[in-house]
Amino acid sequence: MKHVNFGVLALGWALMGCSSTNEVASGATGDTGKTTVPYKRGSTFGDDCGKTTFHDIMLTGGINALGGQPATGATVALQDFTFQPPQVLGSTSSSAGSFTFDVQRLKSIEDCWGNGRLDYRIVGTLDDTRAEERINNAIFNAIFGDDANKVVDLSALPLQLE
């Protein structure tokens, strides 16, 4: 029966560079204003994801109460549902059914936007009513799309409280 020394095997993998797929040092920034950090293989996100970058974005949109009228005074938040409990990344109270707020250092993980490993949702509440929508596509397009202005404009489809 053959015996494998896993300590030596692990050291060999580490020396070959298998512990990180990103060559940019932690905290480095480029001309794009993005901050990159090393992505560790075997982390929560798995081997099929790439480097992590952080982006400052602005969210704007509308929120309607029951019956379709603007939901003045509703709380609107961007939440990261990647882990439980969800983390609130930014929030505001609506004025006349509209909202605008900034989110600092929103996490983007290369090649992980469409596989469920990033799960950003806009959540609205007012009294006992709630609305929740996944907005990964809108965020991705605001950061990386043809018109990548880092503004996530959700005004065409306002949140509907229920």
C-alpha positions as CSV (number, residue, x, y, z in Angstrom):
1,M,0.0,0.0,0.0
2,K,1.4,3.4,-1.0
3,H,1.4,6.3,1.5
4,V,1.2,9.9,0.4
5,N,2.7,12.7,2.5
6,F,0.0,15.3,2.2
7,G,2.1,17.9,3.9
8,V,4.7,17.7,1.1
9,L,2.0,17.7,-1.5
10,A,0.4,20.8,0.0
11,L,3.7,22.6,0.2
12,G,4.3,21.7,-3.5
13,W,0.9,23.2,-4.5
14,A,1.7,26.4,-2.5
15,L,5.1,26.7,-4.2
16,M,3.5,26.3,-7.6
17,G,1.2,29.3,-7.0
18,C,-2.0,27.3,-6.6
19,S,-3.1,29.4,-3.6
20,S,-3.9,32.6,-5.6
21,T,-5.1,33.4,-9.1
22,N,-4.6,37.1,-8.9
23,E,-1.3,38.8,-9.3
24,V,-2.4,42.2,-8.1
25,A,-1.4,43.1,-4.5
26,S,-4.2,43.6,-1.9
27,G,-5.4,47.2,-1.9
28,A,-3.8,48.2,-5.3
29,T,-5.8,50.5,-7.4
30,G,-5.5,51.2,-11.1
31,D,-6.7,54.0,-13.4
32,T,-10.3,52.6,-13.2
33,G,-10.6,53.4,-9.5
34,K,-11.2,49.7,-8.8
35,T,-9.5,48.1,-5.9
36,T,-8.3,44.5,-6.3
37,V,-7.6,41.8,-3.7
38,P,-6.1,38.4,-4.1
39,Y,-8.7,35.6,-4.7
40,K,-7.8,32.4,-2.8
41,R,-8.5,29.1,-4.4
42,G,-10.6,26.9,-2.3
43,S,-12.4,29.9,-0.7
44,T,-16.2,30.1,-0.4
45,F,-16.5,31.0,-4.1
46,G,-14.7,28.0,-5.5
47,D,-12.0,27.6,-8.2
48,D,-14.2,28.9,-11.1
49,C,-14.3,32.5,-10.0
50,G,-11.7,35.2,-10.7
51,K,-10.3,38.2,-9.0
52,T,-12.4,40.4,-6.7
53,T,-12.8,44.1,-7.4
54,F,-14.7,46.8,-5.5
55,H,-16.7,49.6,-7.1
56,D,-18.5,52.8,-5.9
57,I,-21.9,52.9,-7.5
58,M,-25.1,55.0,-7.2
59,L,-28.6,53.5,-7.2
60,T,-31.7,55.4,-8.3
61,G,-35.3,54.4,-8.8
62,G,-38.8,54.4,-7.6
63,I,-41.0,52.6,-5.1
64,N,-44.8,52.4,-5.1
65,A,-47.2,51.6,-2.2
66,L,-50.2,49.3,-2.4
67,G,-52.5,50.7,-5.1
68,G,-49.6,52.0,-7.2
69,Q,-49.2,55.5,-5.6
70,P,-45.7,56.7,-4.7
71,A,-44.5,55.2,-1.4
72,T,-43.3,58.4,0.4
73,G,-41.2,57.5,3.5
74,A,-40.4,53.9,2.5
75,T,-37.0,52.6,3.3
76,V,-35.0,51.3,0.4
77,A,-31.8,49.3,0.8
78,L,-29.3,47.4,-1.3
79,Q,-28.6,44.1,0.4
80,D,-26.1,41.4,-0.3
81,F,-27.8,38.0,0.1
82,T,-24.6,36.1,-0.7
83,F,-24.4,35.1,3.0
84,Q,-27.0,34.9,5.7
85,P,-28.1,37.1,7.3
86,P,-28.1,39.5,4.3
87,Q,-25.7,42.5,4.7
88,V,-27.1,46.0,4.1
89,L,-24.7,47.9,1.8
90,G,-26.6,51.2,1.6
91,S,-30.1,52.6,2.3
92,T,-32.2,55.6,2.2
93,S,-35.8,56.8,2.8
94,S,-37.8,57.5,-0.3
95,S,-39.1,61.0,-1.1
96,A,-42.3,61.1,-3.1
97,G,-41.7,57.5,-4.1
98,S,-38.2,58.0,-5.5
99,F,-34.8,57.1,-4.1
100,T,-31.1,57.8,-4.8
101,F,-28.2,56.6,-2.7
102,D,-24.5,55.7,-3.0
103,V,-22.9,52.4,-2.2
104,Q,-19.2,52.3,-1.5
105,R,-17.0,49.3,-2.3
106,L,-19.5,47.0,-3.9
107,K,-17.9,43.6,-4.4
108,S,-17.5,42.2,-7.9
109,I,-16.0,38.7,-8.4
110,E,-14.9,38.0,-11.9
111,D,-16.9,35.2,-13.6
112,C,-19.3,34.9,-10.7
113,W,-22.1,37.3,-11.7
114,G,-24.4,34.8,-13.3
115,N,-23.8,31.7,-11.3
116,G,-25.6,32.6,-8.0
117,R,-22.4,33.4,-6.1
118,L,-23.2,37.1,-6.1
119,D,-26.8,37.9,-5.0
120,Y,-27.6,41.6,-4.7
121,R,-31.2,42.7,-4.1
122,I,-33.0,46.0,-3.7
123,V,-35.4,45.8,-0.8
124,G,-38.1,48.3,0.1
125,T,-40.2,48.4,3.2
126,L,-43.0,50.6,4.5
127,D,-45.0,49.7,7.6
128,D,-46.0,46.0,7.0
129,T,-45.4,45.9,3.3
130,R,-42.2,44.8,1.5
131,A,-40.7,44.5,-2.0
132,E,-37.6,42.7,-3.1
133,E,-35.9,42.4,-6.5
134,R,-32.7,40.8,-7.6
135,I,-30.6,43.4,-9.5
136,N,-27.4,41.7,-10.4
137,N,-27.9,42.3,-14.1
138,A,-28.5,46.0,-13.6
139,I,-25.5,46.4,-11.4
140,F,-23.2,44.4,-13.8
141,N,-24.3,46.6,-16.7
142,A,-23.7,49.8,-14.7
143,I,-20.2,48.6,-13.9
144,F,-19.1,46.7,-17.0
145,G,-21.7,47.5,-19.8
146,D,-21.3,49.7,-22.9
147,D,-22.5,52.7,-20.9
148,A,-20.6,51.8,-17.7
149,N,-21.4,55.0,-15.7
150,K,-21.7,53.2,-12.4
151,V,-25.3,54.4,-12.0
152,V,-27.8,51.7,-11.5
153,D,-31.0,53.2,-12.8
154,L,-34.1,51.2,-11.7
155,S,-36.6,53.9,-12.4
156,A,-38.2,52.1,-15.4
157,L,-39.4,49.3,-13.1
158,P,-40.2,50.7,-9.7
159,L,-40.4,48.5,-6.6
160,Q,-44.0,47.5,-5.8
161,L,-44.7,47.1,-2.1
162,E,-47.1,44.2,-1.2
